[in-house]
Amino acid sequence: MIDARFAGLPAEVLDGVAGVVGAEVTCLSRLPGGVNGGAMRVELAGRAHAVLKAVPRAYPSHLDETLRAQRVVEHMRRRGYPTPAWLGVGATATHVWHLMDYVDAAPASELTPSLMDQLMEIVELQAGQGSEPYDHWSYAWRVATGQESAVAGLDVNETPEQSHLRQSMAGLSGYSSSVSMLVERLWVACADVPPPRGAPDMVHADLATAGNVLVRDGAVVAVVDIGNAGSGTRAIDLTTLAWYTFQDPLLDGVRKRLWTKILYQVGWEGATVLAASQILHMLEIPIRHGGHDVVPGVVERGHRALDEVNALR
């Protein structure tokens, strides 16, 4: 076991977890993955192991958003969606946490053609299952067009994180001339696309991060990191998978099938908006974190993705 302090967790977090689940909590080890926040394997006294994920409290509504994610998990699990049960949610003055079942499986190191096929089947379980007014579809449109919700006449439930990301992406053009050219191309491509109608699907929003896919013997047994899940069109998750396929020529055939599915669900204009939103997000991340060596590759991939979508018109 390891001391909570060495795990980077205040003692108050473990006390809060223990109070919610009614059992003493002991930290065992850090888990691999956890791109957006550390995940800790813990032991509940007299019970099975679990996974604790605690992140610094970033804004006043942070706990409410985590509770929303818990409701999505409960809703989707009742419909056979392979995500671990959440055992509890809580917050201290400094952290927000959730505790979920431990799944004896390893994070995927990469998304192979076989895993991609399985993920496409899992995405189909999301059809018609939007249960929370957290609309990723209208958010993607606002990102891709550079429009504010007030200008578009939309009544949206945007989180502080989404608002911050949109503002950050609005300033990407100032990074370099090559980034500016790509951003301008994306905005022009999406300029005349009207706001989307409401879509009924559940959206995971981070399905293409390989570490969020837990695998045993070549089979996907769980998808995790569902904290940003909401509603919209499941084509959003298919678009993130399509972006991932550019990393490996063996996935070119998978990408063709993904574009076909995306066009079937949202049409060519919708596919353009979703591709543009994905590209802008993938530009924003390395620029914000100083990954300057990554940016040229993202720019090249962004033009290539838009070329492919245009060819499908």
C-alpha positions in Angstrom: 0.0 0.0 0.0 1.1 3.6 -0.4 0.4 6.7 1.7 -2.3 9.0 0.3 0.1 11.9 0.5 2.6 10.2 -1.8 -0.3 9.5 -4.2 -0.9 13.2 -4.4 -4.2 13.0 -2.5 -5.1 15.0 0.5 -6.3 12.9 3.4 -9.6 14.7 3.2 -10.3 13.0 -0.1 -10.0 9.5 1.4 -12.0 10.5 4.4 -14.8 11.8 2.1 -14.7 8.5 0.1 -14.9 6.4 3.2 -17.8 8.5 4.4 -19.8 7.9 1.2 -19.1 4.2 0.7 -19.0 3.3 4.4 -15.6 1.5 4.4 -12.0 2.4 5.1 -10.1 3.2 1.9 -6.5 2.2 1.3 -4.4 3.4 -1.7 -2.6 0.6 -3.5 -1.1 1.9 -6.7 -1.3 4.4 -9.5 -3.0 3.0 -12.6 -1.7 3.5 -16.1 -3.5 5.8 -18.4 -5.5 8.7 -16.9 -4.6 11.3 -19.5 -7.0 13.9 -17.9 -6.3 13.0 -14.3 -4.6 10.4 -12.1 -6.4 7.2 -11.3 -5.6 5.3 -8.2 -6.3 1.6 -7.4 -7.7 1.4 -3.9 -8.9 -1.2 -1.5 -12.2 -0.9 0.3 -12.1 -2.7 3.7 -13.9 -6.0 3.5 -14.8 -5.4 -0.2 -13.3 -5.6 -3.7 -10.8 -3.2 -5.2 -12.0 0.0 -6.8 -10.6 2.9 -8.8 -10.5 6.4 -7.3 -10.1 9.3 -9.6 -9.6 12.7 -7.9 -8.9 16.0 -9.7 -8.4 19.5 -8.4 -11.7 21.4 -8.1 -11.5 23.8 -11.1 -14.8 25.8 -11.0 -18.0 26.0 -8.8 -20.0 23.6 -10.9 -17.3 20.9 -11.1 -19.2 18.6 -8.6 -22.5 19.1 -10.5 -20.8 18.0 -13.7 -19.4 14.9 -12.1 -22.8 14.1 -10.8 -24.1 14.5 -14.3 -21.5 12.0 -15.6 -22.6 9.6 -12.9 -26.2 9.8 -14.1 -25.0 9.1 -17.7 -23.0 6.1 -16.4 -26.1 4.7 -14.6 -28.3 5.3 -17.6 -25.9 3.6 -20.1 -25.1 0.7 -17.9 -28.8 -0.2 -17.8 -28.6 -0.5 -21.6 -25.6 -2.7 -21.7 -22.9 -0.1 -22.3 -19.5 -1.4 -21.1 -18.4 1.2 -18.6 -17.7 0.4 -14.9 -20.3 1.2 -12.3 -19.6 4.3 -10.2 -19.7 3.6 -6.5 -19.7 7.2 -5.2 -19.1 10.8 -6.1 -18.0 13.6 -3.8 -15.9 16.7 -3.3 -13.7 18.5 -0.7 -12.8 22.2 -0.7 -9.9 21.4 -3.2 -10.8 18.2 -5.1 -13.7 16.5 -6.9 -13.6 12.7 -6.9 -15.5 9.6 -8.1 -15.0 6.0 -7.2 -15.8 3.2 -9.7 -15.5 -0.6 -9.9 -12.1 -1.9 -10.7 -11.9 -3.8 -14.1 -9.2 -6.4 -14.4 -8.0 -5.4 -17.9 -5.3 -3.3 -19.4 -5.5 0.0 -21.2 -5.1 -0.4 -24.9 -1.6 0.7 -26.1 -3.1 1.4 -29.5 -6.4 1.1 -31.3 -5.9 -1.8 -33.8 -8.4 -2.6 -36.6 -10.0 -5.2 -34.4 -10.4 -2.8 -31.5 -11.8 -0.2 -33.9 -14.4 -2.6 -35.1 -15.5 -3.3 -31.6 -15.6 0.4 -30.7 -17.8 1.1 -33.7 -20.2 -1.5 -32.3 -20.1 0.1 -28.9 -20.8 3.5 -30.4 -24.0 2.1 -31.8 -25.2 1.4 -28.2 -25.2 5.2 -27.8 -27.9 5.7 -30.4 -31.0 7.4 -29.0 -29.5 7.4 -25.4 -28.9 11.1 -24.8 -30.1 11.6 -21.3 -28.5 14.9 -20.1 -28.8 18.4 -21.6 -25.0 18.7 -22.2 -25.0 19.2 -25.9 -21.7 18.3 -27.6 -23.2 18.7 -31.1 -24.1 22.4 -30.8 -20.8 23.0 -29.0 -18.9 21.4 -32.0 -20.8 23.7 -34.3 -19.8 26.8 -32.3 -16.2 25.7 -32.3 -16.2 25.1 -36.0 -17.9 28.3 -37.0 -16.4 30.6 -34.4 -19.9 31.7 -33.4 -21.1 32.5 -29.9 -24.4 30.9 -28.7 -25.9 34.4 -28.3 -25.2 35.3 -31.9 -26.6 32.0 -33.1 -29.7 32.4 -31.0 -29.0 29.1 -29.2 -29.9 28.3 -25.6 -27.1 26.0 -24.6 -25.7 24.5 -21.4 -22.0 25.2 -21.9 -19.6 24.2 -19.2 -16.8 26.6 -18.0 -14.2 24.2 -19.6 -16.0 24.3 -23.0 -16.2 28.1 -22.8 -12.5 28.3 -22.0 -11.6 25.9 -24.8 -13.6 27.9 -27.4 -11.9 31.1 -26.4 -8.5 29.4 -26.6 -9.3 28.0 -30.1 -10.5 31.4 -31.3 -6.9 32.7 -30.8 -5.1 29.8 -32.6 -4.6 31.9 -35.8 -2.0 34.0 -34.1 0.3 31.0 -33.5 1.8 30.7 -37.0 1.0 31.4 -40.6 0.5 27.7 -41.3 -1.9 27.3 -38.4 -3.7 30.5 -39.5 -4.2 29.1 -43.0 -5.7 25.9 -41.7 -8.0 27.7 -39.2 -9.2 30.1 -41.9 -9.9 27.1 -44.2 -11.9 25.4 -41.6 -14.0 28.5 -40.8 -14.7 29.1 -44.4 -15.8 25.5 -44.9 -18.2 25.8 -42.0 -19.3 29.4 -42.4 -22.7 28.8 -44.0 -23.6 25.6 -42.0 -26.8 26.3 -39.9 -26.9 25.4 -36.2 -27.7 21.7 -35.8 -31.0 20.4 -34.6 -31.0 18.5 -31.4 -29.7 15.0 -31.6 -30.8 12.1 -29.4 -27.6 10.1 -28.9 -25.2 9.7 -25.9 -21.7 11.1 -26.6 -18.7 9.8 -24.8 -16.4 12.6 -26.1 -13.1 10.9 -25.5 -13.5 7.5 -27.0 -10.4 7.6 -29.2 -7.9 7.9 -26.4 -6.4 4.4 -26.4 -5.9 4.5 -22.6 -9.7 4.9 -22.1 -10.3 1.5 -23.7 -9.7 -1.5 -21.4 -8.8 -4.7 -23.1 -8.5 -8.3 -22.2 -7.4 -11.1 -24.6 -8.0 -8.8 -27.6 -11.5 -7.8 -26.6 -12.8 -4.5 -25.3 -14.2 -5.1 -21.9 -14.8 -1.5 -20.8 -14.5 2.1 -21.8 -13.7 4.7 -19.1 -13.0 8.4 -18.6 -16.7 9.1 -19.2 -16.6 12.3 -17.1 -17.3 14.6 -20.2 -20.1 12.5 -21.6 -23.3 14.2 -22.7 -25.7 14.2 -25.6 -25.6 15.0 -29.3 -24.8 12.8 -32.2 -22.7 9.7 -31.8 -21.0 10.8 -35.1 -18.8 12.9 -32.7 -17.2 9.8 -31.3 -16.9 8.3 -34.7 -15.1 11.5 -35.9 -12.6 11.2 -33.0 -11.9 7.6 -34.1 -11.5 8.7 -37.7 -8.9 11.3 -36.5 -7.0 8.5 -34.7 -6.7 6.4 -37.8 -4.4 8.8 -39.5 -1.6 7.6 -37.2 -1.5 4.1 -38.8 -1.8 3.3 -42.6 -3.2 -0.1 -41.6 -6.3 1.9 -40.4 -7.0 3.6 -43.7 -9.7 1.2 -44.6 -11.3 1.6 -41.1 -11.3 5.4 -41.7 -13.2 5.0 -45.0 -15.9 3.0 -43.1 -16.0 5.7 -40.4 -16.5 8.5 -42.9 -19.4 6.5 -44.4 -21.1 6.1 -41.1 -20.6 9.8 -40.2 -22.0 11.0 -43.5 -25.0 8.7 -43.0 -25.7 10.1 -39.6 -25.1 13.9 -40.1 -24.6 14.5 -43.8 -21.7 16.2 -45.5 -22.1 19.6 -43.8 -22.3 17.9 -40.4 -19.3 15.8 -41.2 -17.4 19.0 -42.1 -18.3 20.7 -38.9 -17.3 17.7 -36.8 -14.0 17.3 -38.6 -13.3 21.0 -38.2 -14.1 20.9 -34.5 -11.9 17.9 -34.0 -9.0 19.5 -35.9 -9.2 22.7 -33.9 -9.2 20.7 -30.6 -6.2 18.8 -31.7 -4.4 22.0 -32.6 -5.3 23.7 -29.3 -3.9 20.9 -27.1 -0.2 21.0 -28.2 -0.2 24.7 -28.6 -1.5 25.2 -25.1 1.0 22.7 -23.6 4.0 23.9 -25.6 4.2 20.8 -27.8 5.5 22.9 -30.7 7.1 19.9 -32.5 3.7 18.3 -32.8 1.9 21.2 -34.4 3.2 20.8 -38.0 2.0 17.2 -38.1 -1.4 18.2 -36.8 -1.7 20.9 -39.5 -0.8 18.4 -42.2 -3.3 15.9 -40.9 -6.0 18.6 -40.6 -5.7 19.5 -44.3 -5.7 15.8 -45.2 -8.9 15.2 -43.1 -10.7 18.1 -44.7 -9.6 17.0 -48.2 -11.1 13.6 -47.5 -14.4 15.0 -46.3 -14.6 17.3 -49.3 -14.0 14.4 -51.6 -17.1 12.7 -50.2 -19.4 15.6 -51.1 
